[in-house]
Amino acid sequence: MASRDLVPTTRTNPLLSDKSKNPKPPTTTLGTQSHLNDHESEKQKMSHDELDHHNPAVRPLMGAALPLSAGRGHLMKGDRHISTDDIGLNRQILGTHAPDHEDLDVKPILSIIEDILLRGKSLETVHGDQVPAHSESYEEKSFQNAYHDSEMVKMLAYPINKITNEIICKCGAGGEAHSVAIGLLETLSNYGWDAKAVITFAAFSVSYGEFWLVENLRVMNPLARDIAALKDIPETMEQKEEMKKKFQAIVNLLRAVLNVTHIIIKFKELPTQYVNRDSPEMKTATVHIPTAVYWIIRGILACASVLLNLIGSGHEFITSTAESWELLSLASKLSHMSEHLQDQLNKLNDFIDRQYQKREFDDMVNAFKASHIDNMKILKMIIRAGENQMPIFDGTRRINERLEVLRMKYVLLLVSDLDLPHEELNILHMIYNQQSMRHEYEVLWLPIVDHAMSMGPTQERQFLDLRSSMPWYSVDHPSLVNPVAIRYAREIWNFSHMPMLVVLDPQGRVANVNALPMMWIWGSVAFPFTKERELGLWRESTWDIELLADSIDPRIQEWIKGDKTICLYGGEDIDWIRRFTTTVRNIANTLQVPLEMIYVGKSNPKDKVRRCHEIIDREKLSHIFPLKDFYDYVWYFWVRLASMWNSKIQHGMTVETDKIMQEIFAMLTYDGSEQGWAVFSRGIYDMTKGKGDILLTVLDNFRQWQEKVDHPDKFVPILDAEISGVHLEHHCNRLILPGQTGYIPERVVCSECGRTMDKYVMYRCCTD
């Protein structure tokens, strides 16, 4: 094969190389148009429709069929010698391939080709119109010089010029398009498919650039004018519209050639660590590249034929309908191939992306299992940041910081999407400001946003508003959160929608997947938020007013210190609330019991609770939570109870054996009923509670047990005894656990009768 002589140690005339290395010459050659009669022209034509009809494997990629070139003698003849069997054609193309230069980087050559095509005379300035001089910037010149001085450009200069001469020779001699294309593939047999296409493209661009160089300078430069005269290039001014159409067709075809060439090169640039050339995915995606290179060469030869037709034509240049149709058909064919190859490339990129994400995910899984000297490796895997980037925002000082400010600290990752419930944010804000151990840990908001969907202005504003409301650290932008970390949060930490607080210790190990329940129950006292610390806190806890509500409202602690009797009550029946509060206050006044009452509503407070709150405040029936943050406080009271329940369940405790769980159970069943309820407490240990109907029964019978209360301290114990003595014939207790509570136990017993409760799934929509 002639290909191995394309980079010789000594330069020889490329036209004088070994004739045996050239493809088999066509059996029929074309001269000038005057030498052909109509009968011969018809014999020499072969319809591209016929080719596509016999080539079903190629036809879906190729688009419209190609007609024969016709017109002047320099046009290539039809494809009489192409095999009608698509397998035969593919075998013929592949038979020319014996590569030993697979890894050549031909992008510098392609960049020069694009520059030549760009600097050629544009369609708007064809035929002598004035073209403003292009002033090159320093960057452009440096960029071009880098490519011009490339070793690859120097190495391939000789084969490029050899192919240039071969195209001119074969096209000028009237060679058949198919035979010439196969001949060029044989000449370039030892190059990869991308190099074959680029070398042939570069060879044509030399002639194309020389043509436009002479054409653009012929008016001003005597040398260019002399060359144009010897070539007898037509004065295009007189044929402006006709020439515009012709060169527009050439430009469209060259654009299609360029697109397909770029895609072929992109296949070669795919990362081999995820997909190599021998993988089934790569073989499937690239099976049509040899055929694509063949048709790239065919398109280039068609353009070369048009340029050759202009030489020596002078004022007699006549365009051919068949010639124009061939250019259009080839452009359409290559456009279809471009779409197909781009689709295959997209599939490969998707496959590579999945492989990359799998490897990154596995790396993250392994990193969380490994031991580290600090937490920097884990944090840098979660948050993507450049070496000099400050990717976290300090909400207190309002400045950006490096990740290093979190080194060797406990980091509490607040994981949430942009729909972070305002009540959770407000309560967490309150706890954060009250904490006495802030130097021990830092909170970092990790916003979870789907990277596949770009954030719009509304989401950007939503993120910035949330970030500005947080006093702790936040990731500076959701795009900095590694998509692999988002997947890890969803699959390993089971994040879905509800916020969670993941605790990382100073070495980056996960100390607790979700410390929010501990934060709601104990606040910063729960530091370092491990399961061991949680179990230890439960061992220290007893059921009293401090556990139930101490952290909800600072007034409660003041009432405890003041030895007041405290009454927490709830429900949404305002008539019951009026009757209950009035009756209790009258009894307290009669017994001279220092009483403080506060309304805690219901979980998931709706309009009824809001109206009750407003009426209680207006009629001065009792204390209420601060008007501005009423919903937040009510939510906090009930989420603490749900968190206590969930925490106890996860530690294996049951209603049958655990006193605190029995009390929590009773409170949650009160909330699930339609009645009101109340809890009374005096000091730390004296507590009693009851549902609305039982309480009113006991309070209405006050005269029967009034004399037992001979001191205010005995009010709560006596009330507890009276409530315990009331046994209703029927009861119906409902325990409603919110969906985000966590683990739902399979068996729960009733706190009143000890029977196993029936289990239901409830969907509720309340629009009161």
C-alpha positions in Angstrom: 0.0 0.0 0.0 1.1 3.5 -0.7 0.1 4.8 2.7 3.3 4.0 4.5 5.3 6.3 2.1 3.1 9.4 3.0 5.7 10.6 5.5 9.0 10.1 3.6 12.5 11.0 4.7 13.1 12.7 1.4 10.5 14.5 -0.5 9.6 13.3 -4.0 7.1 14.4 -6.5 3.8 12.9 -5.3 2.6 12.5 -8.9 5.6 10.3 -9.6 5.0 7.7 -6.8 4.6 4.0 -7.4 1.7 3.6 -9.9 0.8 0.3 -8.3 -0.2 2.1 -5.2 -2.9 4.0 -7.0 -6.4 2.6 -7.1 -7.5 0.8 -10.3 -8.2 3.4 -12.9 -11.7 3.7 -14.2 -12.6 1.8 -17.3 -14.1 4.9 -18.8 -12.9 8.5 -18.4 -14.5 11.8 -19.0 -13.1 14.4 -21.2 -14.7 17.8 -21.9 -18.4 18.0 -22.4 -18.0 18.4 -26.2 -16.3 15.0 -26.4 -19.4 13.2 -25.0 -22.4 12.5 -27.0 -25.8 12.0 -25.4 -25.7 8.2 -25.7 -22.3 8.0 -24.0 -23.6 10.3 -21.2 -26.5 8.1 -20.5 -24.3 5.0 -20.4 -22.0 6.6 -17.9 -24.8 7.6 -15.6 -25.8 5.5 -12.6 -28.6 6.7 -10.3 -27.8 7.1 -6.7 -31.3 6.0 -6.1 -30.2 2.7 -7.4 -27.2 2.6 -5.1 -29.4 3.4 -2.1 -31.9 0.8 -3.2 -29.3 -1.9 -3.2 -27.7 -0.7 0.0 -30.3 -0.9 2.8 -27.8 -0.8 5.6 -26.6 2.6 4.4 -29.9 4.0 3.2 -31.4 4.9 6.6 -28.3 6.9 7.4 -27.9 8.6 4.0 -31.2 10.3 3.4 -32.0 11.2 -0.2 -30.4 9.3 -3.1 -27.8 11.0 -5.2 -28.3 11.6 -8.9 -25.4 11.6 -11.4 -23.1 14.5 -11.8 -23.6 15.9 -15.3 -22.4 18.9 -17.3 -18.8 19.7 -17.9 -16.2 17.1 -18.4 -14.4 17.6 -15.1 -17.5 16.4 -13.2 -17.2 12.9 -11.7 -19.1 10.1 -13.3 -21.6 7.9 -11.6 -21.1 4.9 -9.4 -21.2 2.1 -12.0 -18.7 0.0 -10.1 -20.3 0.3 -6.6 -21.5 -3.1 -5.4 -25.2 -3.3 -5.2 -24.8 -5.3 -2.0 -24.4 -3.1 1.1 -22.2 -5.8 2.6 -19.9 -5.6 -0.4 -19.7 -1.9 -0.2 -18.9 -1.9 3.5 -16.4 -4.7 2.9 -14.7 -2.7 0.2 -14.4 0.3 2.5 -13.1 -1.7 5.4 -10.7 -3.5 3.1 -8.8 -0.3 2.6 -8.1 0.0 6.4 -4.8 -1.0 7.8 -4.0 1.6 10.5 -0.8 2.2 12.4 -1.5 5.9 13.3 -4.7 5.4 15.3 -3.8 8.0 17.9 -2.9 11.1 15.8 -4.4 14.3 17.1 -5.8 15.9 14.0 -7.6 18.7 15.7 -4.9 21.3 14.9 -5.4 20.4 11.2 -9.2 20.7 11.5 -8.8 24.1 13.1 -6.8 25.4 10.2 -9.4 24.0 7.8 -12.1 25.9 9.6 -10.0 29.0 9.5 -9.6 28.6 5.7 -13.3 28.1 5.2 -14.1 31.1 7.4 -11.6 33.4 5.7 -12.7 32.4 2.2 -14.9 35.0 0.4 -18.3 35.0 2.0 -21.5 34.7 -0.1 -22.5 38.2 0.7 -19.3 39.6 -0.9 -19.0 37.3 -3.9 -18.1 38.8 -7.3 -16.0 41.8 -6.4 -18.0 43.6 -3.7 -15.8 45.3 -1.2 -14.8 43.3 1.9 -13.7 45.1 5.0 -10.3 44.1 6.1 -10.2 41.8 9.1 -8.0 43.1 12.0 -6.6 40.2 13.9 -6.2 40.5 17.7 -3.1 39.4 19.5 -4.9 36.4 20.9 -6.1 35.3 17.4 -2.6 35.5 16.0 -1.2 33.6 19.0 -3.9 31.0 18.6 -3.2 30.5 14.9 0.5 30.4 15.3 0.2 27.6 17.9 -1.6 25.5 15.4 0.6 26.5 12.5 3.7 25.4 14.5 2.1 22.2 15.6 4.2 19.1 15.0 1.1 17.3 13.7 0.7 20.0 11.0 4.3 19.6 10.0 4.1 15.8 10.0 1.0 15.7 7.8 1.9 18.5 5.4 3.3 16.1 2.8 0.4 13.6 2.7 -2.0 16.6 2.6 -0.4 18.0 -0.4 -0.1 14.6 -2.0 -3.8 14.1 -1.6 -4.4 17.6 -3.0 -2.6 16.6 -6.2 -4.3 13.3 -6.4 -7.7 14.9 -6.1 -6.8 17.4 -8.9 -5.4 14.7 -11.0 -8.2 12.2 -10.7 -11.1 14.7 -10.8 -9.5 16.5 -13.7 -9.2 13.2 -15.6 -12.9 12.5 -15.2 -12.4 9.7 -12.7 -15.5 8.0 -11.2 -16.5 9.3 -7.8 -16.6 5.9 -6.1 -13.3 4.7 -7.6 -11.5 7.9 -6.6 -12.9 7.8 -3.1 -11.8 4.2 -2.6 -8.4 5.1 -4.1 -8.0 7.9 -1.5 -9.0 5.5 1.3 -6.3 3.1 0.0 -3.7 5.8 -0.1 -4.6 6.7 3.5 -4.9 3.1 4.7 -2.5 3.4 7.6 -4.4 6.3 9.2 -7.4 6.2 11.6 -10.8 7.1 10.2 -10.7 10.5 11.7 -7.3 11.2 10.1 -8.5 10.0 6.7 -11.3 12.4 6.8 -9.3 15.4 8.1 -6.3 14.8 5.7 -8.7 14.7 2.7 -10.6 17.7 4.0 -7.3 19.6 4.4 -6.2 18.6 0.9 -9.3 20.1 -0.5 -9.1 23.2 1.7 -5.7 24.0 0.1 -7.2 24.2 -3.3 -10.3 26.0 -1.9 -8.2 28.5 -0.1 -5.9 29.1 -3.1 -9.0 29.7 -5.3 -10.4 32.4 -3.0 -7.0 33.9 -2.4 -6.6 34.6 -6.1 -10.3 35.6 -6.4 -10.1 38.1 -3.5 -6.8 39.7 -4.6 -7.3 39.7 -8.4 -8.6 43.3 -8.4 -5.8 44.8 -6.3 -2.8 42.4 -6.9 -1.2 42.1 -10.3 0.2 38.6 -9.4 -3.3 37.3 -8.5 -4.7 38.9 -11.6 -2.1 37.1 -13.8 -2.8 33.7 -12.1 -6.6 34.3 -12.6 -6.0 35.0 -16.2 -3.9 31.9 -16.8 -6.5 29.8 -15.0 -9.2 31.6 -17.0 -11.3 31.9 -13.9 -14.6 33.7 -14.8 -15.4 37.2 -13.9 -18.0 36.4 -11.3 -19.4 39.9 -11.2 -21.4 39.2 -14.4 -22.9 36.0 -12.9 -23.5 37.1 -9.4 -26.8 35.4 -8.5 -25.9 32.2 -10.3 -22.6 32.0 -8.6 -24.1 32.8 -5.2 -26.4 29.8 -5.5 -23.6 27.6 -6.6 -21.3 28.5 -3.8 -24.1 28.5 -1.2 -24.6 24.8 -2.1 -20.8 24.2 -1.7 -20.8 26.0 1.7 -23.8 23.9 2.8 -22.1 20.7 1.8 -18.8 21.7 3.4 -20.7 22.6 6.6 -22.2 19.1 6.6 -18.7 17.6 6.0 -17.3 19.6 8.9 -20.1 18.6 11.3 -19.7 14.9 10.6 -15.9 15.2 10.9 -16.2 16.9 14.3 -18.5 14.2 15.6 -16.1 11.4 14.4 -13.3 13.1 16.3 -15.5 13.4 19.4 -15.9 9.6 19.4 -12.1 9.3 19.6 -11.9 11.7 22.5 -14.2 9.7 24.8 -12.5 8.7 28.0 -11.1 5.2 27.6 -11.4 4.4 31.4 -15.2 4.2 30.9 -15.5 3.0 27.4 -12.7 1.6 25.2 -12.6 0.9 21.5 -13.3 -2.8 21.9 -16.3 -2.4 24.2 -19.6 -3.5 22.8 -21.1 0.0 23.4 -18.3 1.6 21.3 -18.5 -0.9 18.5 -22.2 -0.5 18.2 -22.0 3.3 18.2 -19.1 3.6 15.7 -20.1 0.9 13.2 -21.1 3.5 10.6 -18.0 5.7 10.9 -16.2 4.0 8.0 -19.2 4.6 5.8 -19.4 8.2 7.0 -15.8 8.8 6.1 -16.4 7.4 2.7 -19.3 9.9 2.1 -17.2 12.8 3.6 -14.6 12.1 0.9 -17.4 11.8 -1.7 -18.7 15.3 -0.6 -15.2 16.8 -0.8 -14.7 15.3 -4.3 -18.0 16.9 -5.4 -16.9 20.3 -4.2 -13.5 19.9 -5.8 -15.1 19.1 -9.1 -17.1 22.3 -9.0 -13.9 24.3 -8.4 -12.1 22.5 -11.2 -15.0 23.4 -13.6 -14.3 27.1 -13.1 -10.7 26.8 -14.3 -10.5 27.5 -18.0 -14.2 28.3 -18.3 -13.9 32.1 -18.6 -17.2 33.7 -19.5 -18.5 30.3 -20.8 -19.1 28.9 -17.3 -22.4 27.1 -17.3 -23.8 25.5 -14.2 -25.6 22.1 -14.4 -28.8 21.2 -12.7 -27.5 17.7 -12.1 -24.4 19.2 -10.5 -26.4 21.4 -8.2 -28.6 18.5 -7.3 -25.6 16.4 -6.4 -24.3 19.0 -4.0 -27.7 19.3 -2.3 -28.1 15.5 -2.1 -24.7 14.9 -0.6 -25.3 17.7 1.9 -28.6 16.0 2.8 -27.0 12.6 3.0 -24.3 13.8 5.3 -26.8 15.8 7.5 -28.7 12.5 8.1 -25.4 10.8 9.0 -24.6 13.6 11.3 -27.9 13.2 13.1 -27.4 9.4 13.4 -23.8 9.7 14.6 -24.7 12.5 17.1 -27.5 10.3 18.5 -25.0 7.4 18.9 -22.5 9.8 20.5 -25.2 11.1 22.9 -26.0 7.5 23.9 -22.3 6.8 24.6 -22.0 10.0 26.6 -25.0 9.0 28.6 -23.4 5.5 29.2 -20.1 7.2 30.2 -21.9 9.5 32.5 -23.6 6.6 34.2 -20.3 4.8 34.5 -18.7 8.0 35.9 -21.5 8.6 38.4 -21.3 4.9 39.5 -17.6 5.2 40.1 -18.0 8.5 41.9 -20.8 7.1 44.0 -18.8 4.0 44.9 -15.8 6.3 45.8 -18.1 8.3 48.1 -19.5 5.2 49.7 -16.0 3.9 50.3 -14.9 7.3 51.6 -17.6 7.4 54.2 -16.6 3.9 55.4 -12.9 4.7 55.6 -10.9 6.4 58.4 -9.6 9.9 57.8 -7.4 12.3 59.8 -10.0 15.1 59.4 -13.2 15.9 57.7 -11.8 17.7 54.7 -11.9 14.8 52.2 -15.5 14.1 52.9 -16.5 17.8 52.7 -14.7 18.3 49.5 -16.4 15.3 48.0 -19.8 16.8 49.0 -19.0 20.3 47.9 -17.3 20.9 44.6 -15.0 23.9 44.7 -11.9 25.2 43.0 -8.6 25.5 44.8 -9.0 29.2 45.5 -12.8 29.2 45.7 -14.7 30.1 48.8 -17.8 27.8 48.5 -19.6 28.4 51.8 -21.4 31.5 53.0 -21.2 32.6 56.7 -24.8 33.7 57.5 -23.7 35.6 60.6 -20.8 37.6 59.2 -22.2 37.7 55.7 -19.0 36.7 54.0 -17.7 33.7 52.0 -15.3 31.3 53.6 -13.1 28.3 52.6 -14.1 24.8 53.6 -11.1 24.8 55.9 -13.0 26.8 58.5 -14.9 23.5 59.2 -11.7 21.4 59.6 -11.8 19.1 62.7 -15.2 20.3 63.8 -18.5 18.5 64.2 -20.5 19.6 61.1 -24.3 19.3 61.1 -25.4 19.1 57.5 -28.9 20.6 57.2 -30.1 18.7 54.1 -33.2 20.1 52.4 -34.6 21.2 49.1 -35.7 24.8 48.6 -39.1 24.1 50.1 -37.7 24.2 53.6 -40.7 24.6 56.0 -40.5 28.1 57.6 -41.6 26.7 61.0 -38.7 24.3 61.0 -36.3 26.9 59.9 -37.5 29.4 62.5 -37.4 26.9 65.4 -33.9 25.7 64.4 -32.9 29.3 64.2 -34.2 29.9 67.8 -32.3 26.8 69.1 -29.1 27.8 67.3 -29.2 31.2 68.9 -29.8 29.7 72.3 -27.1 27.1 72.1 -24.3 27.2 74.7 -22.0 24.9 72.8 -21.7 26.7 69.4 -17.9 26.4 69.5 -18.3 22.6 69.5 -20.1 22.3 66.1 -21.2 24.2 63.0 -24.4 23.9 61.0 -24.0 23.8 57.2 -27.0 24.1 54.9 -26.8 21.6 52.0 -29.5 22.7 49.4 -30.6 19.8 47.3 -31.6 20.9 43.8 -31.9 18.6 40.7 -28.8 19.5 38.6 -30.6 18.2 35.5 -32.9 21.2 35.7 -31.5 24.7 35.6 -32.6 27.1 38.3 -34.9 29.9 37.1 -35.1 33.4 38.6 -37.8 32.3 41.0 -35.7 29.5 42.4 -32.6 31.7 42.6 -34.6 34.2 44.6 -36.0 31.5 46.8 -32.5 30.2 47.5 -31.1 33.6 48.3 -34.0 34.4 50.6 -33.5 31.2 52.5 -29.7 31.6 52.7 -30.0 35.2 54.0 -32.3 34.0 56.8 -29.8 31.5 58.2 -27.3 32.5 60.8 -25.1 29.4 60.1 -23.0 28.4 57.1 -24.6 27.6 53.7 -23.3 26.3 50.5 -22.8 29.4 48.4 -24.9 28.0 45.5 -26.8 24.7 44.9 -24.7 24.0 41.8 -21.7 23.5 44.1 -23.3 20.5 45.7 -21.9 17.4 44.0 -24.6 15.5 42.1 -23.1 12.3 43.5 -23.6 13.7 47.0 -27.3 14.3 46.2 -27.6 10.7 45.0 -25.9 9.5 48.2 -28.2 11.6 50.4 -31.2 10.0 48.6 -30.1 6.4 48.5 -28.0 6.0 51.7 -29.5 8.7 54.0 -33.0 8.2 52.5 -33.6 11.9 52.0 -36.7 12.5 50.0 -38.3 15.8 50.9 -38.4 16.4 54.6 -35.3 18.2 56.1 -32.7 16.1 57.9 -29.7 17.0 60.0 -26.7 14.7 59.3 -24.0 14.8 61.8 -20.4 14.4 60.7 -17.7 14.1 63.3 -14.3 15.8 63.1 -13.0 12.9 61.0 -15.9 13.0 58.5 -17.7 9.9 59.8 -21.5 10.0 60.1 -22.3 10.1 63.8 -26.1 10.4 63.2 -28.0 10.3 59.9 -30.7 12.6 61.3 -30.2 14.5 64.5 -33.3 16.8 64.0 -35.4 14.8 66.5 -32.7 15.1 69.1 -32.4 18.8 68.3 -36.1 19.3 68.8 -36.2 17.4 72.1 -33.0 18.6 73.8 -31.4 21.3 71.7 -27.7 21.6 72.0 -27.7 19.5 75.2 -27.8 16.5 72.9 -24.3 17.3 71.5 -22.5 15.3 70.0 -25.8 13.9 68.7 -24.8 10.3 68.6 -27.2 7.4 69.3 -25.2 6.7 72.5 -25.8 10.2 73.7 -29.5 9.9 72.8 -29.9 6.7 74.8 -28.0 8.3 77.7 -30.4 11.3 77.7 -33.4 9.1 77.9 -32.0 7.2 80.8 -31.7 10.6 82.6 -35.2 11.8 81.7 -38.5 11.5 83.5 -41.9 12.5 82.4 -42.4 16.0 83.8 -43.3 19.5 82.6 -39.7 20.3 81.7 -39.5 17.4 79.3 -42.9 18.1 77.9 -42.7 21.9 77.3 -39.8 23.6 79.1 -38.0 24.5 75.8 -41.2 25.7 74.1 -41.7 29.0 75.8 -39.4 30.8 78.3 -42.4 31.7 80.5 -42.8 28.1 81.4 -39.5 28.0 83.1 -40.4 31.1 85.0 -43.7 29.6 86.1 -41.8 26.4 87.3 -39.4 28.6 89.4 -42.4 30.6 90.7 -44.0 27.4 92.0 -47.1 28.0 89.8 -49.6 25.4 88.7 -49.3 25.2 85.0 -52.0 24.1 82.6 -51.4 23.2 79.0 -54.5 22.7 77.0 -55.5 22.1 73.3 -58.2 21.3 70.8 -60.1 23.4 68.4 -63.6 23.4 69.9 -63.9 27.0 71.0 -67.1 26.4 73.1 -65.3 23.7 75.1 -62.3 26.0 75.5 -64.5 28.8 76.9 -66.2 26.5 79.3 -63.0 24.8 80.4 -60.9 27.9 80.9 -63.6 29.7 82.8 -64.4 26.8 85.1 -60.7 26.1 85.9 -60.0 29.7 86.6 -62.9 29.9 89.0 -61.8 26.8 90.8 -58.2 28.1 91.1 -59.5 31.4 92.5 -61.6 29.6 95.0 -58.7 27.3 96.1 -56.2 30.2 95.9 -54.1 28.1 93.5 -51.6 30.2 91.5 -52.6 29.1 88.0 -51.1 29.8 84.6 -52.8 28.4 81.5 -51.4 28.4 77.9 -53.1 27.2 74.7 -51.0 24.8 72.5 -53.6 24.1 69.8 -53.3 20.9 67.6 -50.7 19.4 65.4 -50.8 20.7 61.8 -52.7 23.8 62.9 -55.3 25.1 60.5 -57.8 28.0 60.4 -59.8 26.7 63.3 -56.8 26.7 65.5 -55.9 30.2 64.3 -59.5 31.4 65.1 -59.3 29.8 68.6 -56.0 31.5 69.2 -57.5 34.9 68.2 -60.6 34.5 70.4 -58.5 33.3 73.4 -56.3 36.4 73.0 -59.3 38.8 72.6 -61.3 37.4 75.4 -58.3 36.9 77.7 -59.2 33.3 78.4 -55.5 32.3 78.9 -52.0 32.8 77.8 -51.1 32.2 74.1 -47.9 31.8 72.2 -46.5 35.0 70.7 -49.0 36.2 68.1 -46.4 36.7 65.3 -44.9 33.2 65.7 -48.0 31.3 66.9 -47.9 28.6 64.2 -44.1 28.0 64.8 -44.6 27.4 68.5 -47.6 25.1 68.1 -45.7 23.1 65.4 -42.7 22.9 67.7 -44.7 21.5 70.7 -46.2 18.7 68.6 -43.1 17.8 66.6 -41.2 17.4 69.8 -43.8 14.8 71.0 -43.6 13.0 67.6 -39.8 13.1 67.8 -39.9 11.6 71.3 -42.2 8.8 70.1 -39.9 8.0 67.1 -36.8 8.2 69.2 -38.2 5.7 71.8 -39.4 3.3 69.1 -35.9 3.3 67.4 -34.3 2.4 70.7 -36.7 -0.6 71.1 -38.9 0.8 73.8 -42.6 0.0 73.9 -45.8 1.5 75.4 -46.2 -1.6 77.6 -42.9 -1.2 79.3 -41.9 2.4 79.2 -43.6 5.1 81.3 -42.6 8.0 79.1 -43.9 6.3 76.0 -47.3 5.8 77.8 -47.5 9.5 78.4 -46.4 10.4 74.9 -49.0 8.0 73.6 -51.7 9.6 75.6 -50.8 13.1 74.4 -50.8 12.0 70.8 -54.1 10.2 71.1 -55.6 13.4 72.7 -54.4 15.3 69.6 -56.1 12.7 67.3 -59.5 13.1 69.0 -62.1 15.7 68.3 -62.2 16.8 71.9 -60.2 19.2 73.9 -57.7 18.1 76.5 -55.5 19.5 79.3 -52.3 18.7 81.3 -51.8 20.1 84.8 -48.5 20.3 86.6 -47.2 21.7 89.9 -43.5 21.8 90.4 -41.6 19.1 88.6 -43.1 15.8 89.5 -46.9 16.4 90.1 -48.7 16.0 86.8 -52.2 14.9 85.6 -54.0 15.0 82.3 -57.3 14.2 80.8 -59.6 14.4 77.8 -62.2 17.0 77.5 -65.3 15.1 78.5 -63.7 13.5 81.5 -62.2 16.9 82.6 -65.5 18.7 82.5 -67.2 15.9 84.4 -64.6 16.2 87.2 -64.6 20.0 87.2 -68.4 20.2 87.3 -68.3 17.9 90.4 -65.8 20.3 92.1 -68.0 20.7 95.2 -67.6 17.0 95.9 -63.8 17.0 96.2 -63.2 20.7 97.1 -62.5 20.0 100.8 -59.8 17.5 99.9 -57.6 20.4 98.6 -56.6 21.9 101.9 -53.4 23.4 100.4 -52.7 24.7 96.9 -49.9 22.1 96.6 -52.5 19.3 96.7 -54.6 20.6 93.8 -52.9 18.6 91.1 -52.6 15.3 93.1 -56.3 15.5 94.1 -57.3 16.4 90.5 -55.3 13.4 89.2 -57.1 11.1 91.7 -60.5 12.4 90.6 -59.7 12.0 86.9 -58.4 8.5 87.5 -61.7 7.6 89.2 -63.8 8.4 86.1 -64.3 5.4 83.9 -66.4 5.8 80.8 -68.3 2.9 79.4 -66.8 3.4 76.0 -63.7 5.0 74.7 -62.1 5.5 71.2 -58.5 6.5 71.2 -56.8 7.4 67.9 -53.0 7.6 67.5 -52.1 9.6 64.4 -48.4 9.6 63.5 -47.3 12.0 60.8 -45.8 10.4 57.7 -42.4 11.9 58.3 -42.2 10.6 61.9 -40.0 7.6 60.7 -40.4 4.0 61.8 -44.1 3.0 62.3 -44.5 0.1 64.8 -46.4 -2.9 63.8 -48.1 -3.2 67.2 -49.3 -0.5 69.6 -51.5 -1.1 72.7 -54.1 1.3 74.1 -52.9 3.2 77.1 -56.4 2.9 78.8 -57.4 -0.7 78.3 -54.1 -2.4 77.2 -55.7 -3.9 74.0 -53.8 -4.0 70.7 -55.0 -1.1 68.6 -56.2 -1.5 65.0 -53.8 -0.1 62.4 -55.1 2.0 59.5 -53.5 4.2 56.8 -55.1 7.6 56.7 -55.0 10.2 54.0 -56.3 13.6 55.2 -57.0 16.9 53.5 -58.3 19.5 55.8 -59.4 22.8 54.3 -61.1 24.4 57.3 
